[in-house]
Amino acid sequence: MVDRSMQEAALYWRKSSASNVEDCVEVAALGPAVLVRDSRDRSTGVLALDSAQWNALVDAIHHGRLDGR
Protein backbone atom coordinates (compact mmCIF):
# COMPACT_ATOMS: atom_id res chain seq x y z
CA MET A 1 0.00 0.00 0.00
CA VAL A 2 1.23 3.48 -0.80
CA ASP A 3 0.89 6.47 1.51
CA ARG A 4 -2.37 8.32 0.84
CA SER A 5 -0.48 11.50 -0.01
CA MET A 6 0.74 9.62 -3.11
CA GLN A 7 -2.80 9.81 -4.47
CA GLU A 8 -2.46 13.57 -4.74
CA ALA A 9 0.98 13.48 -6.37
CA ALA A 10 1.29 14.74 -9.93
CA LEU A 11 0.91 11.35 -11.58
CA TYR A 12 -0.60 10.50 -14.93
CA TRP A 13 -3.49 8.19 -13.99
CA ARG A 14 -5.01 6.16 -16.83
CA LYS A 15 -8.20 4.14 -17.07
CA SER A 16 -8.86 1.51 -19.72
CA SER A 17 -11.20 2.54 -22.50
CA ALA A 18 -12.87 -0.85 -21.93
CA SER A 19 -13.63 0.08 -18.32
CA ASN A 20 -17.27 0.61 -17.45
CA VAL A 21 -19.06 2.14 -14.47
CA GLU A 22 -18.85 -1.11 -12.48
CA ASP A 23 -15.15 -1.82 -13.12
CA CYS A 24 -13.24 1.37 -12.49
CA VAL A 25 -9.55 1.09 -11.72
CA GLU A 26 -6.81 3.48 -12.72
CA VAL A 27 -3.10 2.88 -13.10
CA ALA A 28 -0.06 5.16 -13.03
CA ALA A 29 3.67 4.59 -13.34
CA LEU A 30 6.01 5.69 -10.58
CA GLY A 31 9.56 4.71 -11.40
CA PRO A 32 9.66 0.92 -11.60
CA ALA A 33 6.30 0.55 -9.83
CA VAL A 34 2.79 0.44 -11.23
CA LEU A 35 0.24 2.12 -8.97
CA VAL A 36 -3.36 0.89 -8.97
CA ARG A 37 -6.36 2.64 -7.38
CA ASP A 38 -10.15 2.53 -7.36
CA SER A 39 -11.28 5.54 -9.36
CA ARG A 40 -14.69 5.59 -7.67
CA ASP A 41 -13.32 5.63 -4.10
CA ARG A 42 -9.81 7.03 -4.01
CA SER A 43 -9.89 7.12 -0.19
CA THR A 44 -9.32 3.33 -0.18
CA GLY A 45 -5.66 3.80 -1.02
CA VAL A 46 -3.22 2.87 -3.74
CA LEU A 47 -1.47 -0.44 -4.39
CA ALA A 48 2.13 -0.36 -5.61
CA LEU A 49 3.10 -3.36 -7.71
CA ASP A 50 6.54 -4.22 -9.02
CA SER A 51 6.86 -5.45 -12.60
CA ALA A 52 6.52 -9.15 -11.68
CA GLN A 53 3.38 -8.47 -9.62
CA TRP A 54 1.89 -6.28 -12.36
CA ASN A 55 2.56 -8.92 -15.02
CA ALA A 56 1.02 -11.63 -12.81
CA LEU A 57 -2.10 -9.48 -12.27
CA VAL A 58 -2.51 -8.73 -15.98
CA ASP A 59 -2.02 -12.42 -16.81
CA ALA A 60 -4.61 -13.49 -14.21
CA ILE A 61 -7.13 -10.97 -15.57
CA HIS A 62 -6.42 -11.96 -19.17
CA HIS A 63 -6.98 -15.66 -18.39
CA GLY A 64 -10.14 -15.06 -16.28
CA ARG A 65 -8.65 -16.32 -13.02
CA LEU A 66 -10.17 -13.39 -11.11
CA ASP A 67 -13.67 -13.60 -12.57
CA GLY A 68 -16.43 -13.92 -9.99
CA ARG A 69 -14.36 -12.78 -7.03
mmCIF file of the N, C-alpha and C atoms, coordinates in Angstrom:
data_MODEL
# 
_entry.id   MODEL 
# 
loop_
_atom_site.group_PDB 
_atom_site.id 
_atom_site.type_symbol 
_atom_site.label_atom_id 
_atom_site.label_alt_id 
_atom_site.label_comp_id 
_atom_site.label_asym_id 
_atom_site.label_entity_id 
_atom_site.label_seq_id 
_atom_site.pdbx_PDB_ins_code 
_atom_site.Cartn_x 
_atom_site.Cartn_y 
_atom_site.Cartn_z 
_atom_site.occupancy 
_atom_site.B_iso_or_equiv 
_atom_site.pdbx_formal_charge 
_atom_site.auth_seq_id 
_atom_site.auth_comp_id 
_atom_site.auth_asym_id 
_atom_site.auth_atom_id 
_atom_site.pdbx_PDB_model_num 
ATOM 1   N N  . MET A 1 1  ? 0.849   -1.166  0.000   1.00 0.00 ? 1  MET A N  1 
ATOM 2   C CA . MET A 1 1  ? 0.000   0.000   0.000   1.00 0.00 ? 1  MET A CA 1 
ATOM 3   C C  . MET A 1 1  ? 0.899   1.235   0.000   1.00 0.00 ? 1  MET A C  1 
ATOM 4   N N  . VAL A 1 2  ? 0.474   2.233   -0.688  1.00 0.00 ? 2  VAL A N  1 
ATOM 5   C CA . VAL A 1 2  ? 1.227   3.478   -0.799  1.00 0.00 ? 2  VAL A CA 1 
ATOM 6   C C  . VAL A 1 2  ? 0.575   4.525   0.096   1.00 0.00 ? 2  VAL A C  1 
ATOM 7   N N  . ASP A 1 3  ? 1.387   5.387   0.678   1.00 0.00 ? 3  ASP A N  1 
ATOM 8   C CA . ASP A 1 3  ? 0.886   6.469   1.513   1.00 0.00 ? 3  ASP A CA 1 
ATOM 9   C C  . ASP A 1 3  ? -0.200  7.241   0.775   1.00 0.00 ? 3  ASP A C  1 
ATOM 10  N N  . ARG A 1 4  ? -1.244  7.628   1.474   1.00 0.00 ? 4  ARG A N  1 
ATOM 11  C CA . ARG A 1 4  ? -2.372  8.325   0.837   1.00 0.00 ? 4  ARG A CA 1 
ATOM 12  C C  . ARG A 1 4  ? -1.972  9.635   0.168   1.00 0.00 ? 4  ARG A C  1 
ATOM 13  N N  . SER A 1 5  ? -0.909  10.264  0.635   1.00 0.00 ? 5  SER A N  1 
ATOM 14  C CA . SER A 1 5  ? -0.479  11.498  -0.014  1.00 0.00 ? 5  SER A CA 1 
ATOM 15  C C  . SER A 1 5  ? -0.035  11.232  -1.447  1.00 0.00 ? 5  SER A C  1 
ATOM 16  N N  . MET A 1 6  ? 0.330   9.977   -1.760  1.00 0.00 ? 6  MET A N  1 
ATOM 17  C CA . MET A 1 6  ? 0.738   9.617   -3.110  1.00 0.00 ? 6  MET A CA 1 
ATOM 18  C C  . MET A 1 6  ? -0.417  9.807   -4.090  1.00 0.00 ? 6  MET A C  1 
ATOM 19  N N  . GLN A 1 7  ? -1.644  9.661   -3.602  1.00 0.00 ? 7  GLN A N  1 
ATOM 20  C CA . GLN A 1 7  ? -2.801  9.810   -4.474  1.00 0.00 ? 7  GLN A CA 1 
ATOM 21  C C  . GLN A 1 7  ? -2.908  11.217  -5.029  1.00 0.00 ? 7  GLN A C  1 
ATOM 22  N N  . GLU A 1 8  ? -2.373  12.179  -4.324  1.00 0.00 ? 8  GLU A N  1 
ATOM 23  C CA . GLU A 1 8  ? -2.460  13.573  -4.743  1.00 0.00 ? 8  GLU A CA 1 
ATOM 24  C C  . GLU A 1 8  ? -1.230  14.008  -5.529  1.00 0.00 ? 8  GLU A C  1 
ATOM 25  N N  . ALA A 1 9  ? -0.243  13.140  -5.630  1.00 0.00 ? 9  ALA A N  1 
ATOM 26  C CA . ALA A 1 9  ? 0.979   13.483  -6.369  1.00 0.00 ? 9  ALA A CA 1 
ATOM 27  C C  . ALA A 1 9  ? 0.637   13.718  -7.837  1.00 0.00 ? 9  ALA A C  1 
ATOM 28  N N  . ALA A 1 10 ? 1.494   14.430  -8.517  1.00 0.00 ? 10 ALA A N  1 
ATOM 29  C CA . ALA A 1 10 ? 1.291   14.736  -9.934  1.00 0.00 ? 10 ALA A CA 1 
ATOM 30  C C  . ALA A 1 10 ? 1.650   13.511  -10.768 1.00 0.00 ? 10 ALA A C  1 
ATOM 31  N N  . LEU A 1 11 ? 0.731   12.569  -10.812 1.00 0.00 ? 11 LEU A N  1 
ATOM 32  C CA . LEU A 1 11 ? 0.915   11.347  -11.581 1.00 0.00 ? 11 LEU A CA 1 
ATOM 33  C C  . LEU A 1 11 ? -0.061  11.343  -12.741 1.00 0.00 ? 11 LEU A C  1 
ATOM 34  N N  . TYR A 1 12 ? 0.290   10.634  -13.793 1.00 0.00 ? 12 TYR A N  1 
ATOM 35  C CA . TYR A 1 12 ? -0.595  10.503  -14.932 1.00 0.00 ? 12 TYR A CA 1 
ATOM 36  C C  . TYR A 1 12 ? -1.397  9.210   -14.750 1.00 0.00 ? 12 TYR A C  1 
ATOM 37  N N  . TRP A 1 13 ? -2.614  9.328   -14.228 1.00 0.00 ? 13 TRP A N  1 
ATOM 38  C CA . TRP A 1 13 ? -3.494  8.188   -13.987 1.00 0.00 ? 13 TRP A CA 1 
ATOM 39  C C  . TRP A 1 13 ? -4.260  7.879   -15.257 1.00 0.00 ? 13 TRP A C  1 
ATOM 40  N N  . ARG A 1 14 ? -4.312  6.588   -15.621 1.00 0.00 ? 14 ARG A N  1 
ATOM 41  C CA . ARG A 1 14 ? -5.015  6.158   -16.829 1.00 0.00 ? 14 ARG A CA 1 
ATOM 42  C C  . ARG A 1 14 ? -6.068  5.113   -16.468 1.00 0.00 ? 14 ARG A C  1 
ATOM 43  N N  . LYS A 1 15 ? -7.149  5.129   -17.214 1.00 0.00 ? 15 LYS A N  1 
ATOM 44  C CA . LYS A 1 15 ? -8.202  4.136   -17.068 1.00 0.00 ? 15 LYS A CA 1 
ATOM 45  C C  . LYS A 1 15 ? -8.429  3.509   -18.435 1.00 0.00 ? 15 LYS A C  1 
ATOM 46  N N  . SER A 1 16 ? -8.642  2.203   -18.457 1.00 0.00 ? 16 SER A N  1 
ATOM 47  C CA . SER A 1 16 ? -8.863  1.507   -19.717 1.00 0.00 ? 16 SER A CA 1 
ATOM 48  C C  . SER A 1 16 ? -10.105 2.039   -20.412 1.00 0.00 ? 16 SER A C  1 
ATOM 49  N N  . SER A 1 17 ? -10.021 2.133   -21.734 1.00 0.00 ? 17 SER A N  1 
ATOM 50  C CA . SER A 1 17 ? -11.202 2.541   -22.500 1.00 0.00 ? 17 SER A CA 1 
ATOM 51  C C  . SER A 1 17 ? -12.278 1.461   -22.435 1.00 0.00 ? 17 SER A C  1 
ATOM 52  N N  . ALA A 1 18 ? -11.903 0.243   -22.068 1.00 0.00 ? 18 ALA A N  1 
ATOM 53  C CA . ALA A 1 18 ? -12.870 -0.851  -21.931 1.00 0.00 ? 18 ALA A CA 1 
ATOM 54  C C  . ALA A 1 18 ? -13.533 -0.847  -20.562 1.00 0.00 ? 18 ALA A C  1 
ATOM 55  N N  . SER A 1 19 ? -13.071 0.009   -19.666 1.00 0.00 ? 19 SER A N  1 
ATOM 56  C CA . SER A 1 19 ? -13.629 0.078   -18.320 1.00 0.00 ? 19 SER A CA 1 
ATOM 57  C C  . SER A 1 19 ? -15.043 0.640   -18.369 1.00 0.00 ? 19 SER A C  1 
ATOM 58  N N  . ASN A 1 20 ? -15.902 0.084   -17.532 1.00 0.00 ? 20 ASN A N  1 
ATOM 59  C CA . ASN A 1 20 ? -17.269 0.607   -17.447 1.00 0.00 ? 20 ASN A CA 1 
ATOM 60  C C  . ASN A 1 20 ? -17.518 1.137   -16.043 1.00 0.00 ? 20 ASN A C  1 
ATOM 61  N N  . VAL A 1 21 ? -18.726 1.540   -15.770 1.00 0.00 ? 21 VAL A N  1 
ATOM 62  C CA . VAL A 1 21 ? -19.059 2.140   -14.470 1.00 0.00 ? 21 VAL A CA 1 
ATOM 63  C C  . VAL A 1 21 ? -18.798 1.171   -13.322 1.00 0.00 ? 21 VAL A C  1 
ATOM 64  N N  . GLU A 1 22 ? -19.017 -0.114  -13.544 1.00 0.00 ? 22 GLU A N  1 
ATOM 65  C CA . GLU A 1 22 ? -18.847 -1.106  -12.480 1.00 0.00 ? 22 GLU A CA 1 
ATOM 66  C C  . GLU A 1 22 ? -17.396 -1.500  -12.235 1.00 0.00 ? 22 GLU A C  1 
ATOM 67  N N  . ASP A 1 23 ? -16.539 -1.369  -13.220 1.00 0.00 ? 23 ASP A N  1 
ATOM 68  C CA . ASP A 1 23 ? -15.151 -1.816  -13.119 1.00 0.00 ? 23 ASP A CA 1 
ATOM 69  C C  . ASP A 1 23 ? -14.205 -0.650  -13.344 1.00 0.00 ? 23 ASP A C  1 
ATOM 70  N N  . CYS A 1 24 ? -14.037 0.160   -12.328 1.00 0.00 ? 24 CYS A N  1 
ATOM 71  C CA . CYS A 1 24 ? -13.236 1.374   -12.489 1.00 0.00 ? 24 CYS A CA 1 
ATOM 72  C C  . CYS A 1 24 ? -11.954 1.288   -11.673 1.00 0.00 ? 24 CYS A C  1 
ATOM 73  N N  . VAL A 1 25 ? -10.860 0.988   -12.348 1.00 0.00 ? 25 VAL A N  1 
ATOM 74  C CA . VAL A 1 25 ? -9.548  1.088   -11.720 1.00 0.00 ? 25 VAL A CA 1 
ATOM 75  C C  . VAL A 1 25 ? -8.694  1.963   -12.614 1.00 0.00 ? 25 VAL A C  1 
ATOM 76  N N  . GLU A 1 26 ? -7.746  2.622   -11.992 1.00 0.00 ? 26 GLU A N  1 
ATOM 77  C CA . GLU A 1 26 ? -6.811  3.476   -12.716 1.00 0.00 ? 26 GLU A CA 1 
ATOM 78  C C  . GLU A 1 26 ? -5.405  3.019   -12.385 1.00 0.00 ? 26 GLU A C  1 
ATOM 79  N N  . VAL A 1 27 ? -4.492  3.234   -13.320 1.00 0.00 ? 27 VAL A N  1 
ATOM 80  C CA . VAL A 1 27 ? -3.095  2.883   -13.097 1.00 0.00 ? 27 VAL A CA 1 
ATOM 81  C C  . VAL A 1 27 ? -2.210  4.079   -13.425 1.00 0.00 ? 27 VAL A C  1 
ATOM 82  N N  . ALA A 1 28 ? -1.065  4.133   -12.770 1.00 0.00 ? 28 ALA A N  1 
ATOM 83  C CA . ALA A 1 28 ? -0.065  5.164   -13.028 1.00 0.00 ? 28 ALA A CA 1 
ATOM 84  C C  . ALA A 1 28 ? 1.310   4.548   -12.812 1.00 0.00 ? 28 ALA A C  1 
ATOM 85  N N  . ALA A 1 29 ? 2.290   5.047   -13.514 1.00 0.00 ? 29 ALA A N  1 
ATOM 86  C CA . ALA A 1 29 ? 3.669   4.589   -13.342 1.00 0.00 ? 29 ALA A CA 1 
ATOM 87  C C  . ALA A 1 29 ? 4.380   5.524   -12.377 1.00 0.00 ? 29 ALA A C  1 
ATOM 88  N N  . LEU A 1 30 ? 5.166   4.924   -11.501 1.00 0.00 ? 30 LEU A N  1 
ATOM 89  C CA . LEU A 1 30 ? 6.009   5.691   -10.582 1.00 0.00 ? 30 LEU A CA 1 
ATOM 90  C C  . LEU A 1 30 ? 7.344   4.970   -10.504 1.00 0.00 ? 30 LEU A C  1 
ATOM 91  N N  . GLY A 1 31 ? 8.279   5.411   -11.315 1.00 0.00 ? 31 GLY A N  1 
ATOM 92  C CA . GLY A 1 31 ? 9.558   4.706   -11.400 1.00 0.00 ? 31 GLY A CA 1 
ATOM 93  C C  . GLY A 1 31 ? 9.310   3.291   -11.877 1.00 0.00 ? 31 GLY A C  1 
ATOM 94  N N  . PRO A 1 32 ? 9.861   2.304   -11.181 1.00 0.00 ? 32 PRO A N  1 
ATOM 95  C CA . PRO A 1 32 ? 9.663   0.918   -11.597 1.00 0.00 ? 32 PRO A CA 1 
ATOM 96  C C  . PRO A 1 32 ? 8.335   0.325   -11.133 1.00 0.00 ? 32 PRO A C  1 
ATOM 97  N N  . ALA A 1 33 ? 7.553   1.068   -10.376 1.00 0.00 ? 33 ALA A N  1 
ATOM 98  C CA . ALA A 1 33 ? 6.297   0.551   -9.831  1.00 0.00 ? 33 ALA A CA 1 
ATOM 99  C C  . ALA A 1 33 ? 5.100   0.947   -10.689 1.00 0.00 ? 33 ALA A C  1 
ATOM 100 N N  . VAL A 1 34 ? 4.082   0.119   -10.636 1.00 0.00 ? 34 VAL A N  1 
ATOM 101 C CA . VAL A 1 34 ? 2.786   0.440   -11.229 1.00 0.00 ? 34 VAL A CA 1 
ATOM 102 C C  . VAL A 1 34 ? 1.833   0.647   -10.064 1.00 0.00 ? 34 VAL A C  1 
ATOM 103 N N  . LEU A 1 35 ? 1.198   1.804   -10.022 1.00 0.00 ? 35 LEU A N  1 
ATOM 104 C CA . LEU A 1 35 ? 0.240   2.117   -8.965  1.00 0.00 ? 35 LEU A CA 1 
ATOM 105 C C  . LEU A 1 35 ? -1.163  1.822   -9.469  1.00 0.00 ? 35 LEU A C  1 
ATOM 106 N N  . VAL A 1 36 ? -1.999  1.262   -8.610  1.00 0.00 ? 36 VAL A N  1 
ATOM 107 C CA . VAL A 1 36 ? -3.364  0.891   -8.967  1.00 0.00 ? 36 VAL A CA 1 
ATOM 108 C C  . VAL A 1 36 ? -4.288  1.468   -7.900  1.00 0.00 ? 36 VAL A C  1 
ATOM 109 N N  . ARG A 1 37 ? -5.395  2.103   -8.338  1.00 0.00 ? 37 ARG A N  1 
ATOM 110 C CA . ARG A 1 37 ? -6.361  2.644   -7.381  1.00 0.00 ? 37 ARG A CA 1 
ATOM 111 C C  . ARG A 1 37 ? -7.780  2.478   -7.920  1.00 0.00 ? 37 ARG A C  1 
ATOM 112 N N  . ASP A 1 38 ? -8.731  2.558   -7.023  1.00 0.00 ? 38 ASP A N  1 
ATOM 113 C CA . ASP A 1 38 ? -10.155 2.530   -7.355  1.00 0.00 ? 38 ASP A CA 1 
ATOM 114 C C  . ASP A 1 38 ? -10.551 3.955   -7.705  1.00 0.00 ? 38 ASP A C  1 
ATOM 115 N N  . SER A 1 39 ? -10.968 4.177   -8.944  1.00 0.00 ? 39 SER A N  1 
ATOM 116 C CA . SER A 1 39 ? -11.281 5.540   -9.365  1.00 0.00 ? 39 SER A CA 1 
ATOM 117 C C  . SER A 1 39 ? -12.582 6.053   -8.756  1.00 0.00 ? 39 SER A C  1 
ATOM 118 N N  . ARG A 1 40 ? -13.430 5.163   -8.281  1.00 0.00 ? 40 ARG A N  1 
ATOM 119 C CA . ARG A 1 40 ? -14.695 5.591   -7.672  1.00 0.00 ? 40 ARG A CA 1 
ATOM 120 C C  . ARG A 1 40 ? -14.527 5.956   -6.205  1.00 0.00 ? 40 ARG A C  1 
ATOM 121 N N  . ASP A 1 41 ? -13.539 5.358   -5.520  1.00 0.00 ? 41 ASP A N  1 
ATOM 122 C CA . ASP A 1 41 ? -13.318 5.632   -4.104  1.00 0.00 ? 41 ASP A CA 1 
ATOM 123 C C  . ASP A 1 41 ? -11.821 5.724   -3.837  1.00 0.00 ? 41 ASP A C  1 
ATOM 124 N N  . ARG A 1 42 ? -11.259 6.852   -4.134  1.00 0.00 ? 42 ARG A N  1 
ATOM 125 C CA . ARG A 1 42 ? -9.814  7.035   -4.006  1.00 0.00 ? 42 ARG A CA 1 
ATOM 126 C C  . ARG A 1 42 ? -9.342  7.025   -2.561  1.00 0.00 ? 42 ARG A C  1 
ATOM 127 N N  . SER A 1 43 ? -10.266 7.142   -1.601  1.00 0.00 ? 43 SER A N  1 
ATOM 128 C CA . SER A 1 43 ? -9.885  7.117   -0.189  1.00 0.00 ? 43 SER A CA 1 
ATOM 129 C C  . SER A 1 43 ? -9.463  5.725   0.261   1.00 0.00 ? 43 SER A C  1 
ATOM 130 N N  . THR A 1 44 ? -9.690  4.698   -0.560  1.00 0.00 ? 44 THR A N  1 
ATOM 131 C CA . THR A 1 44 ? -9.323  3.330   -0.175  1.00 0.00 ? 44 THR A CA 1 
ATOM 132 C C  . THR A 1 44 ? -7.830  3.065   -0.289  1.00 0.00 ? 44 THR A C  1 
ATOM 133 N N  . GLY A 1 45 ? -7.099  3.947   -0.939  1.00 0.00 ? 45 GLY A N  1 
ATOM 134 C CA . GLY A 1 45 ? -5.658  3.797   -1.017  1.00 0.00 ? 45 GLY A CA 1 
ATOM 135 C C  . GLY A 1 45 ? -5.172  3.406   -2.398  1.00 0.00 ? 45 GLY A C  1 
ATOM 136 N N  . VAL A 1 46 ? -3.879  3.177   -2.475  1.00 0.00 ? 46 VAL A N  1 
ATOM 137 C CA . VAL A 1 46 ? -3.216  2.868   -3.735  1.00 0.00 ? 46 VAL A CA 1 
ATOM 138 C C  . VAL A 1 46 ? -2.328  1.655   -3.508  1.00 0.00 ? 46 VAL A C  1 
ATOM 139 N N  . LEU A 1 47 ? -2.373  0.710   -4.432  1.00 0.00 ? 47 LEU A N  1 
ATOM 140 C CA . LEU A 1 47 ? -1.467  -0.435  -4.393  1.00 0.00 ? 47 LEU A CA 1 
ATOM 141 C C  . LEU A 1 47 ? -0.263  -0.134  -5.276  1.00 0.00 ? 47 LEU A C  1 
ATOM 142 N N  . ALA A 1 48 ? 0.909   -0.494  -4.805  1.00 0.00 ? 48 ALA A N  1 
ATOM 143 C CA . ALA A 1 48 ? 2.129   -0.363  -5.606  1.00 0.00 ? 48 ALA A CA 1 
ATOM 144 C C  . ALA A 1 48 ? 2.600   -1.762  -5.953  1.00 0.00 ? 48 ALA A C  1 
ATOM 145 N N  . LEU A 1 49 ? 2.686   -2.053  -7.244  1.00 0.00 ? 49 LEU A N  1 
ATOM 146 C CA . LEU A 1 49 ? 3.102   -3.361  -7.712  1.00 0.00 ? 49 LEU A CA 1 
ATOM 147 C C  . LEU A 1 49 ? 4.421   -3.250  -8.462  1.00 0.00 ? 49 LEU A C  1 
ATOM 148 N N  . ASP A 1 50 ? 5.324   -4.199  -8.212  1.00 0.00 ? 50 ASP A N  1 
ATOM 149 C CA . ASP A 1 50 ? 6.544   -4.224  -9.022  1.00 0.00 ? 50 ASP A CA 1 
ATOM 150 C C  . ASP A 1 50 ? 6.207   -4.887  -10.354 1.00 0.00 ? 50 ASP A C  1 
ATOM 151 N N  . SER A 1 51 ? 7.157   -4.953  -11.260 1.00 0.00 ? 51 SER A N  1 
ATOM 152 C CA . SER A 1 51 ? 6.859   -5.448  -12.603 1.00 0.00 ? 51 SER A CA 1 
ATOM 153 C C  . SER A 1 51 ? 6.386   -6.899  -12.599 1.00 0.00 ? 51 SER A C  1 
ATOM 154 N N  . ALA A 1 52 ? 6.946   -7.740  -11.742 1.00 0.00 ? 52 ALA A N  1 
ATOM 155 C CA . ALA A 1 52 ? 6.517   -9.145  -11.682 1.00 0.00 ? 52 ALA A CA 1 
ATOM 156 C C  . ALA A 1 52 ? 5.076   -9.245  -11.171 1.00 0.00 ? 52 ALA A C  1 
ATOM 157 N N  . GLN A 1 53 ? 4.747   -8.466  -10.155 1.00 0.00 ? 53 GLN A N  1 
ATOM 158 C CA . GLN A 1 53 ? 3.378   -8.472  -9.620  1.00 0.00 ? 53 GLN A CA 1 
ATOM 159 C C  . GLN A 1 53 ? 2.391   -7.935  -10.648 1.00 0.00 ? 53 GLN A C  1 
ATOM 160 N N  . TRP A 1 54 ? 2.753   -6.862  -11.337 1.00 0.00 ? 54 TRP A N  1 
ATOM 161 C CA . TRP A 1 54 ? 1.886   -6.284  -12.363 1.00 0.00 ? 54 TRP A CA 1 
ATOM 162 C C  . TRP A 1 54 ? 1.639   -7.295  -13.481 1.00 0.00 ? 54 TRP A C  1 
ATOM 163 N N  . ASN A 1 55 ? 2.704   -7.925  -13.951 1.00 0.00 ? 55 ASN A N  1 
ATOM 164 C CA . ASN A 1 55 ? 2.562   -8.918  -15.020 1.00 0.00 ? 55 ASN A CA 1 
ATOM 165 C C  . ASN A 1 55 ? 1.692   -10.091 -14.579 1.00 0.00 ? 55 ASN A C  1 
ATOM 166 N N  . ALA A 1 56 ? 1.840   -10.532 -13.333 1.00 0.00 ? 56 ALA A N  1 
ATOM 167 C CA . ALA A 1 56 ? 1.015   -11.628 -12.814 1.00 0.00 ? 56 ALA A CA 1 
ATOM 168 C C  . ALA A 1 56 ? -0.448  -11.213 -12.740 1.00 0.00 ? 56 ALA A C  1 
ATOM 169 N N  . LEU A 1 57 ? -0.720  -9.980  -12.335 1.00 0.00 ? 57 LEU A N  1 
ATOM 170 C CA . LEU A 1 57 ? -2.096  -9.484  -12.266 1.00 0.00 ? 57 LEU A CA 1 
ATOM 171 C C  . LEU A 1 57 ? -2.714  -9.410  -13.655 1.00 0.00 ? 57 LEU A C  1 
ATOM 172 N N  . VAL A 1 58 ? -2.005  -8.843  -14.608 1.00 0.00 ? 58 VAL A N  1 
ATOM 173 C CA . VAL A 1 58 ? -2.515  -8.733  -15.979 1.00 0.00 ? 58 VAL A CA 1 
ATOM 174 C C  . VAL A 1 58 ? -2.768  -10.127 -16.560 1.00 0.00 ? 58 VAL A C  1 
ATOM 175 N N  . ASP A 1 59 ? -1.861  -11.059 -16.312 1.00 0.00 ? 59 ASP A N  1 
ATOM 176 C CA . ASP A 1 59 ? -2.018  -12.421 -16.806 1.00 0.00 ? 59 ASP A CA 1 
ATOM 177 C C  . ASP A 1 59 ? -3.253  -13.086 -16.188 1.00 0.00 ? 59 ASP A C  1 
ATOM 178 N N  . ALA A 1 60 ? -3.446  -12.908 -14.884 1.00 0.00 ? 60 ALA A N  1 
ATOM 179 C CA . ALA A 1 60 ? -4.608  -13.491 -14.214 1.00 0.00 ? 60 ALA A CA 1 
ATOM 180 C C  . ALA A 1 60 ? -5.910  -12.905 -14.756 1.00 0.00 ? 60 ALA A C  1 
ATOM 181 N N  . ILE A 1 61 ? -5.927  -11.615 -15.002 1.00 0.00 ? 61 ILE A N  1 
ATOM 182 C CA . ILE A 1 61 ? -7.128  -10.970 -15.573 1.00 0.00 ? 61 ILE A CA 1 
ATOM 183 C C  . ILE A 1 61 ? -7.372  -11.490 -16.980 1.00 0.00 ? 61 ILE A C  1 
ATOM 184 N N  . HIS A 1 62 ? -6.325  -11.525 -17.770 1.00 0.00 ? 62 HIS A N  1 
ATOM 185 C CA . HIS A 1 62 ? -6.422  -11.965 -19.168 1.00 0.00 ? 62 HIS A CA 1 
ATOM 186 C C  . HIS A 1 62 ? -6.971  -13.400 -19.275 1.00 0.00 ? 62 HIS A C  1 
ATOM 187 N N  . HIS A 1 63 ? -6.581  -14.259 -18.344 1.00 0.00 ? 63 HIS A N  1 
ATOM 188 C CA . HIS A 1 63 ? -6.983  -15.658 -18.385 1.00 0.00 ? 63 HIS A CA 1 
ATOM 189 C C  . HIS A 1 63 ? -8.231  -15.941 -17.528 1.00 0.00 ? 63 HIS A C  1 
ATOM 190 N N  . GLY A 1 64 ? -8.878  -14.896 -17.001 1.00 0.00 ? 64 GLY A N  1 
ATOM 191 C CA . GLY A 1 64 ? -10.138 -15.059 -16.283 1.00 0.00 ? 64 GLY A CA 1 
ATOM 192 C C  . GLY A 1 64 ? -10.032 -15.669 -14.910 1.00 0.00 ? 64 GLY A C  1 
ATOM 193 N N  . ARG A 1 65 ? -8.832  -15.691 -14.333 1.00 0.00 ? 65 ARG A N  1 
ATOM 194 C CA . ARG A 1 65 ? -8.649  -16.317 -13.016 1.00 0.00 ? 65 ARG A CA 1 
ATOM 195 C C  . ARG A 1 65 ? -9.215  -15.469 -11.875 1.00 0.00 ? 65 ARG A C  1 
ATOM 196 N N  . LEU A 1 66 ? -9.600  -14.245 -12.149 1.00 0.00 ? 66 LEU A N  1 
ATOM 197 C CA . LEU A 1 66 ? -10.175 -13.386 -11.112 1.00 0.00 ? 66 LEU A CA 1 
ATOM 198 C C  . LEU A 1 66 ? -11.668 -13.166 -11.294 1.00 0.00 ? 66 LEU A C  1 
ATOM 199 N N  . ASP A 1 67 ? -12.244 -13.769 -12.311 1.00 0.00 ? 67 ASP A N  1 
ATOM 200 C CA . ASP A 1 67 ? -13.672 -13.603 -12.570 1.00 0.00 ? 67 ASP A CA 1 
ATOM 201 C C  . ASP A 1 67 ? -14.494 -14.167 -11.414 1.00 0.00 ? 67 ASP A C  1 
ATOM 202 N N  . GLY A 1 68 ? -15.525 -13.451 -11.036 1.00 0.00 ? 68 GLY A N  1 
ATOM 203 C CA . GLY A 1 68 ? -16.434 -13.917 -9.992  1.00 0.00 ? 68 GLY A CA 1 
ATOM 204 C C  . GLY A 1 68 ? -15.920 -13.766 -8.587  1.00 0.00 ? 68 GLY A C  1 
ATOM 205 N N  . ARG A 1 69 ? -14.875 -12.982 -8.397  1.00 0.00 ? 69 ARG A N  1 
ATOM 206 C CA . ARG A 1 69 ? -14.364 -12.776 -7.030  1.00 0.00 ? 69 ARG A CA 1 
ATOM 207 C C  . ARG A 1 69 ? -14.958 -11.549 -6.439  1.00 0.00 ? 69 ARG A C  1 
# 
